[in-house]
Amino acid sequence: MKFSDFKSIEDVQAKYPLAVTKTKFLPDVELLPSEGFIEDIQFALSVQNSVESEMFFREYFIAPFMRETWKRHPGLKLWVNRKLAYKDELTGEPDYYIATRPVGVTSNPVGQPLLAVAEAKQEDFIAGWGQCLAEMIACQKINDNDKITIYGIVPTGELWQFGQLSQDTFSRNLVAYSIYEPAKLLGVLDYLFAECERQIVSASPSAT
């Protein structure tokens, strides 16, 4: 099935039984953005029309935050609209996903997927989470390691929601974040990217 076939969390649960909870798993952290970064976001907000395309939000509100965070974590790879598939069971092209950065000769050029992002198109968080959770399950199945937590993000561009998948439990973070508070949003993104890197180290053979 394609990720986009799942229109809600309940759709995912019908095929993949999961416990669903809401908890505050993200810490209260901030990362101060540069003046240039703030200026770019403020410019995009100032020229935003009442009706904009999905690509406008992705290009000017989502991509800058993902890119700014990625700069601080060179051990990761940010994929954009790159195919992700677990056999023929779950397949599609997430808007973004974070994976380990392949090094040297490898039969897996994509790496180990750890975080998936699905834009909430037309501010539809219900469908956004259905798609994102399906992507997270695909990441989990590809990794085949129940000790690895998979993270998910569903943003409209202006508002960002976060989730995590640990074994058979999916948790939504109680708090959503806004680009109107960029330091808080960058802080939680930086925290999640760091958690992804930490899991890479802890899962490596030398760490066992």
C-alpha positions in Angstrom: 0.0 0.0 0.0 1.1 3.6 -0.6 1.6 5.8 2.5 -1.0 8.2 1.1 -3.7 5.4 1.2 -3.8 5.8 5.0 -6.1 8.7 5.8 -6.0 8.5 9.6 -4.2 6.9 12.5 -7.2 4.5 12.8 -6.6 3.4 9.2 -3.0 2.4 10.2 -4.2 0.7 13.4 -6.6 -1.5 11.3 -3.6 -3.0 9.5 -0.9 -2.6 12.2 -2.3 -2.9 15.7 -0.8 -0.2 17.9 -1.3 1.5 21.2 -1.8 5.2 20.7 -1.1 7.7 23.5 -0.4 11.4 24.0 2.6 12.3 26.2 5.1 15.1 26.5 8.3 13.4 25.3 10.0 16.5 23.9 12.0 18.7 26.4 11.7 22.4 26.6 14.8 23.5 24.7 15.6 26.4 22.5 18.1 27.0 19.7 18.6 30.6 18.7 18.5 31.1 14.9 20.7 33.5 13.0 19.4 36.9 12.1 19.5 35.9 8.4 17.3 32.9 9.1 14.8 35.0 11.0 14.7 37.6 8.2 14.0 34.8 5.6 11.1 33.4 7.6 9.7 36.9 8.3 9.9 37.7 4.6 8.0 34.6 3.6 5.3 35.4 6.2 5.0 39.0 4.8 4.5 37.9 1.2 2.2 34.9 2.1 -1.2 35.2 0.4 -4.5 34.0 1.9 -4.3 31.0 -0.5 -1.0 29.4 -1.2 0.1 26.1 -2.7 1.5 23.2 -0.7 4.9 23.8 -2.3 4.9 27.4 -0.9 4.6 26.1 2.7 7.1 23.3 2.0 9.7 25.5 0.3 9.5 28.6 2.6 8.3 27.4 5.9 9.3 23.7 6.3 12.5 23.3 4.3 14.4 26.2 6.0 13.9 24.6 9.4 14.8 21.1 8.3 17.9 22.4 6.4 19.0 24.7 9.3 18.9 21.7 11.7 20.5 19.3 9.4 23.6 21.5 9.2 24.3 20.7 12.9 24.2 16.9 12.4 26.5 15.8 9.6 26.1 12.1 10.5 22.6 12.2 9.1 21.2 12.4 5.6 18.1 14.5 4.8 16.2 12.9 1.9 13.6 15.0 0.0 10.9 13.1 -1.9 13.0 10.0 -2.1 11.3 6.6 -2.3 11.0 4.7 0.9 9.7 1.1 0.8 9.3 -1.9 3.0 8.9 -4.7 0.4 5.7 -4.1 -1.5 3.8 -3.7 1.8 4.5 0.0 2.5 5.8 2.3 -0.2 5.9 5.9 -1.2 7.9 9.1 -1.2 7.8 11.0 2.1 8.1 14.7 1.9 11.3 14.3 3.9 13.0 11.6 5.9 16.1 11.5 8.0 18.4 8.5 7.7 22.0 7.5 8.6 24.5 8.8 6.1 25.9 5.9 4.0 29.7 5.6 4.2 32.0 3.7 1.9 30.9 0.8 -0.3 27.3 -0.2 0.5 24.3 -2.1 -0.9 22.0 0.4 0.9 22.5 3.9 -0.5 19.5 5.2 1.4 20.8 4.4 4.9 18.8 3.6 8.1 15.6 5.7 8.2 14.9 7.2 11.6 12.5 10.2 11.2 9.7 10.8 8.7 8.0 14.1 7.7 4.5 14.3 6.1 3.1 17.7 5.4 -0.4 18.3 6.7 -1.9 19.4 3.4 -4.7 21.9 3.7 -4.0 21.8 7.4 -5.5 18.3 7.6 -3.6 16.8 10.6 -5.8 13.7 10.6 -4.7 12.6 7.1 -1.2 13.9 7.7 -0.8 11.6 10.7 -2.2 8.6 8.9 0.4 9.0 6.2 3.2 9.9 8.6 2.5 6.9 10.9 2.5 4.6 7.9 5.9 6.0 6.9 7.2 5.5 10.5 6.1 1.9 10.5 7.9 1.4 7.2 11.1 2.8 8.8 10.7 0.5 11.8 10.2 -2.6 9.6 13.2 -1.6 7.4 15.5 -1.2 10.5 14.2 -4.5 12.0 15.4 -3.4 15.4 12.8 -2.9 18.1 15.3 -0.9 20.3 15.3 2.0 17.7 12.6 4.7 18.2 11.2 6.2 15.0 10.2 9.9 15.1 7.5 11.6 13.0 6.7 15.2 12.2 3.5 16.6 10.6 3.8 20.3 9.8 1.4 22.6 8.1 4.4 24.9 7.6 3.3 27.3 10.4 2.3 24.7 13.0 4.3 21.5 13.7 3.2 18.4 15.5 5.5 15.6 16.6 5.2 11.9 17.4 7.4 8.8 18.2 7.0 5.1 17.5 8.6 2.8 20.1 7.9 -0.9 19.5 4.1 -1.1 19.2 3.3 2.2 20.9 2.8 5.5 19.0 2.8 8.7 21.1 1.9 12.2 20.0 3.7 15.0 21.8 1.2 17.0 23.8 2.7 20.3 22.7 2.8 21.6 19.1 5.3 24.2 17.9 5.0 27.2 15.7 7.4 29.1 13.3 6.3 32.2 15.2 8.5 30.9 18.0 11.5 29.8 15.9 13.9 29.2 18.7 11.6 26.6 20.3 10.9 24.9 17.0 14.6 24.7 16.1 15.3 23.5 19.6 13.0 20.5 19.4 14.2 19.7 15.9 17.8 19.8 17.0 16.9 17.5 19.9 15.3 14.9 17.6 18.2 15.0 15.2 20.6 14.5 18.1 18.4 11.6 19.3 18.7 10.0 15.9 22.5 10.3 15.9 22.6 8.9 19.5 20.7 5.8 18.3 23.1 5.3 15.5 26.0 5.2 18.0 24.2 3.0 20.5 23.1 0.5 17.8 26.5 0.1 16.3 28.4 -3.1 16.9 31.2 -1.3 18.7 28.7 0.0 21.3 27.5 -3.4 22.3 
